[in-house]
Amino acid sequence: MVQYSWLWSLVALIVSIFVLFKVLGFDRRLTEIFRGNKGKDLEGVISEATKRLVAIEKEFKNLRDDVARIDVMATDAVQKVGVVRFNPFDDTGGDQSFAIALLDANDNGAVISSLYSREGARIFAKAIVRGSSKHHLSDEEREAIRRALQNE
């Protein structure tokens, strides 16, 4: 047993050297983490990341509010369009007259008609509420509204 004591001492020395290199490597990595490449400590890095996260959360909330406002505005915007071109008079060529329906998400809006003749053009506008009008509508105006309602 006494003969192998030097062997045990050598193994202990090798293990000690190995552990020393591991501890030095760990110490070097720990120093890099706490100091960072630009001399910042870990607390400073966490503080900066927290500030950026708070700013991002604020910007996200602003964007979410903007989207909500846009959704409300979009409901009232023209979303459905129907166009009919026609020739109301036999003595004029081409389909220069038209009816165009412009409706929002709730089928409210207007139908605009233009009647073209050799003497000039006449333009009419009629309010549309929930897809219909309290004013008399021509066949072309009704067709323009029908086409707009199909564009959903």
N, C-alpha and C positions, 0 to 999 in steps of 0.2 A: 504494500500500500504506500509506503514511503517513496518507492521508486516512481510512482505516477504523480506525485505532488507537483513536480515541475511542469508536467503536462497540464494539470488542472490550472496552474498559474498562467500558463501560456494561453489556454482557452479563455480564461477570465480576462487576460490582457486584450485579446482579440475582440471579445464581446464588448469590453469597455471602450475600445477605439471605435467600433461600429456604432455603439450607442452615442458616443461623443459626436461623430459626424451627423448622425440623425438629429440630435439636439441642436447642433449648429445650423443645420439646414432648416429646421423648424423655426429657429430664432430668426433667421434671415427672412423667411417668408412672413412671419409674424410682424417683423419690422416694416416690410413692404406694405402689408395690409394697413397697418396703423399710420404710416406716413404717406403712402400712395406715391405715385410717380412725380407729383408736383408739390410735394411737401405737405399735403393735406392729411389730417388725421382721420380716422374712421368716423369720429363724431361729426366732423365737418362734412364729410361725404354724405352721411345719413341726413344731416340737417339740410344740405343742398337738395338732395333727392326729395325730401319731404316738401320743401318749398315748391319744387317743380310739380310735384303731385298735386298740391293744393291749387296751383295755377291751372293745371290741366283740368282738374275737377270743376273749377270756376268756368273755364272756357267751354267745357262739355255742357254745363248747365245753361250757359248763354246760347249755345247751339241748339239745345233741346227747346228752349223758349222760342228761339227764332223759327224752328220747324213748326212748333205749335201755332205761332202767328201766321205762318205761311199756309198751313192747313186751313185755318179759318178764312184767310183771304182767297185761297183757291176755290173754296166753295162758291164764292160770289163771282169768280172770274168766268169768262166765256170758255166753256169746255166742249160744247157741242155746236157744230155748224152744219147747216144744210143749205145747199144752193140748187136753185132750179132756174134754168135759162129757157125763155120761151118767146114766141112771136105772137102778140095779141092782135095784130092788125094784118089783114091780107095784103095791103098795099106796100108793106115794108119787107125787105129781105133780111134774112139772118135772124138769129135769136138774140137780139140786142137787149131785150127786156129781161129782168131777172127778179127773183125773190130770194132773199137770204135770211135764214133764221139763225140767231146768235143766242144760245141758251147757256145758263150756268148749271151747276150740279143739281139744283132743285127744279130744273126745267123752267126757270124764269128768265126773261130777257126781252128780245124784240125781234120782229120780223120786218125787214126793210125791203120794199119793192120799188122797182124803177120800170116805168112804162115808156118805152122809146117809140116815138113816131117821127114823121118827117118834119113836124113843126117844133119838136123838142122832146125833152124827157121830163117826166113827172116822177117825183120820188115821194113815197109814203112810208111811214113808220108806225107800227102798231105794237103795243105792249103785249107781252106774253106772260101769263102767270100760271104756273103748274101745267104748262103744255097747251094752254088754250088762251083765247082772247075774248074780251067782251065786245070787240069790234068785229064787223063782218070780215071774214077772210076769203080771199079768192082761192080757187082750186090750187093754184101754183103756190100760194102762201102756205096752205095746209100741207102740200107736198114737201115744201122746204122744212116745215116743222117736223113732219114725219121722218124725213131724212136725218135731221139733227138728232132726234130722239133715238134713232138707230145707231148713232155714233157713240153710244155710251161705252 
